[in-house]
C-alpha cells in the first residue's frame, strides 16, 4: 500500500478509525496471519511516513505554510493517538489485536518525536499538550527515569548534587495530575531533552573534577538554561562553600574569578529555558558572581588602604573615621540601581556612560542590608527590574517631588 503524498498518515488514519474501530463488524474476523501482516507492515511504515512528511514539507517555500503543514501533521498524529487509545480500552482482555495497537502507538509516538526534533521550531511552544499524548509521554519518561536512577545508584552517584534535586523534580512532573496544571509543548520538550541529556552522560564523566565545581549534570542544566530558583540556590551554595574553604581574601577572590570564567565558557542551547517567566540562569548567576567578587574586591581595597594608613599616619586626617565616606540609603540595591539608571537616561547625570555613573556613585552608598555594594552588579540589576522594586523606587521619587513642592 502506497502512502498518500498529500496525507502521509492516510493508511494509519484508516487503520485506526475504520479497520480497528470497535464498530467494525469484520474486526473479529481478522485471522492471526492477517494480524501478523498488519503488525509487520506497521514496523516498515514508520520510515515511509517520515520520508513522505519530510519531502512534502521541503516542497513548501513560505514559512507560514510550513508552520501550518507541520502543525497539521502534529495535531493529526495526536488525534489518531486519542482514537487508538480509546479503541484499545474497549478490547476484551488478552485479545490478539493488542499487539497491533501497541505497534500503532509506538509508531505514532516515534512520529511525534520525529516532528519535534526535526521541525520543532515551527510548533507553538505554548500550545497545550493533549492529555492522551501527555500520558504516553509521561509513561516513557517514567521508564527512562527509573533506568537512570538505577544506573546512577549502582555507580554511587545518586547522592551527588544536583541529581537528587533533579530526580525529585522529574518525579513530581510525572506524578502530577493533568487536571492540576496545563502542560505546554515547551515544558514537555524540555523534560525530554533533559532526560536524553542524562541518558547520554557516561558514568565516568559524572565523577567529580577537583578543579571544577561544575559537574556534568550542572553543565547539562546550564546548557538547557535550567533556571529553577531551587537549583540556582543549590549551585551558588556549593560555589560559596568551595570558596569558603580558603583562608585569605585574595584566594577567595581568585577562586571566584576562576569559577566565573569556567561558568562563562560552558555551552548554551539557544531558545531553551525551563521557566520563561523567570530570569535566565545566566543573568542570575552573573549578578551573583558580580556581587561576590565585588565584595572581595572591596575587602582587598580596604585592607590595602589600612596598610597605607599604617605606613602614613597623616592619611588618617584625610580619611576621617571611615575608609570612605558613605551615605546610608533607605532603599534596596535594586531600587537604587533603578533610580540611577533612570537619572542617567533622563540625562540628569552628564557622564560618558552609565557605567561611569554607577562606578562613581555606588562606592559612596550603602543600604540597611549591605555596607559594600558592587557597582557592576547593580548596573546589571537595573536591566531586570522587579515590579515591586519599580513601585518602591517611584514612591521614593514621589516623596522627593512632594518635598520640593513644599519648599
Secondary structure, DSSP 8 states (H G I E B T S, - for coil): ----SS-TTHHHHHIIIIIT-TT-TTGGG--HHHHHHHHHHHHHHHHHHHHHHHHHHHT--SHHHHHHHHHHHHHHHHHHHHHHHHHHHTS-TT-TTHHHHHHHHHHHHHHHHHHHHHHGGGS-TT-B--HHHHHHHHHHHHHHHHHHHHHHHHTT-TTSTTHHHHHHHHHHHHHS-GGGS--BHHHHHHHHHHHHHHHT--TGGGS--TT-S--HHHHHHHHTT---HHHHHHHHHHHHHHHTTS-SHHHHHHHHHHHHHHHHTS---TT--S-TTS--HHHHHHHHHHHHHHHHHHHHHHHHHHHHHHH-TTHHHHHTTSSS--EEESS-HHHHHHHHHHHHHTT-S--S-HHHHHHHHGGGEEESS-SS--HHHHHHHTTS--HHHHHHHHHHHHHHHHHHHH-
